[in-house]
Amino acid sequence: MKYKSLTQKAITARFSISEYQKIEELAEQNGSNLAEVIREAWRSYKKKDDLSKDLQKLKLELLKQTFEICSSVAGLNEHERTEAINELKKRLGELK
């Protein structure tokens, strides 16, 4: 019976012949293999996705802070602030 790793799992993916050849060429250029090229592509995708989510969170936080600063500078009371945030939501989309 073969020993199966508890920390890894193999997957199968189909590529067109031209894609396969490009992946194979990249692996050869990097002194690597097909699996490592695909793993690196996944890591790159994941990193980009994580960065995109982090940037969205930062954008939202900056928007909230800017709103609070503008509300304070304008001297808005709580009612005016609520009206202003409702108008901002309509113009920019729902704030989270």
C-alpha positions in Angstrom: 0.0 0.0 0.0 1.3 3.4 -1.0 1.9 6.0 1.7 -0.3 9.0 1.0 0.6 12.4 2.3 -1.7 14.0 4.8 -0.4 17.5 3.9 -0.7 17.5 0.1 -3.3 16.6 -2.5 -2.8 16.1 -6.2 -5.1 17.7 -8.7 -5.5 17.3 -12.5 -6.1 20.2 -14.9 -6.5 20.2 -18.6 -4.7 22.7 -20.8 -4.7 23.2 -24.5 -1.6 21.9 -26.4 -0.4 25.5 -26.9 -0.9 26.4 -23.2 0.8 23.2 -22.1 3.8 24.0 -24.4 4.1 27.5 -22.9 4.0 26.1 -19.4 6.6 23.5 -20.3 8.8 26.2 -21.9 8.5 28.4 -18.8 9.5 25.5 -16.6 12.5 24.7 -18.7 13.6 28.4 -18.7 13.4 28.5 -14.9 15.0 25.1 -14.4 11.8 23.9 -12.8 9.0 21.5 -13.6 5.3 21.8 -14.7 4.0 21.3 -11.2 6.1 24.1 -9.7 5.1 26.5 -12.5 1.4 25.8 -11.7 2.0 26.1 -8.0 3.7 29.4 -8.5 0.9 30.6 -10.7 -1.6 29.8 -7.9 0.6 31.6 -5.3 0.7 34.6 -7.5 -3.0 34.6 -8.1 -3.7 34.2 -4.4 -1.3 37.0 -3.5 -3.0 39.3 -6.1 -6.4 38.4 -4.8 -5.4 39.0 -1.1 -3.8 42.4 -2.1 -7.0 43.4 -4.0 -9.1 42.7 -0.9 -6.6 44.6 1.4 -6.8 47.6 -1.0 -10.6 47.5 -1.0 -10.6 47.5 2.8 -8.1 50.4 2.9 -10.2 52.4 0.4 -13.3 51.9 2.5 -11.4 52.9 5.7 -10.0 56.1 4.0 -13.5 57.0 2.8 -14.9 56.6 6.3 -12.1 58.7 7.8 -12.5 61.4 5.2 -16.2 61.5 5.8 -15.6 61.9 9.5 -13.1 64.6 9.0 -15.3 66.5 6.6 -18.3 66.2 8.9 -16.3 67.5 11.8 -14.8 70.4 9.9 -18.3 71.3 8.5 -19.6 71.2 12.1 -22.4 68.8 11.3 -24.7 67.8 14.1 -25.8 64.2 14.4 -28.9 64.6 12.3 -27.0 66.4 9.5 -24.3 63.8 9.7 -26.9 61.1 9.3 -28.4 62.9 6.3 -24.9 63.4 4.8 -24.0 59.7 5.1 -27.3 58.6 3.6 -26.6 60.9 0.6 -23.1 59.6 0.3 -24.4 56.0 0.3 -26.7 56.9 -2.5 -23.9 58.5 -4.6 -21.1 56.0 -3.9 -22.9 52.8 -3.1 -23.6 51.1 0.2 -20.9 51.7 2.8 -19.9 48.6 4.8 
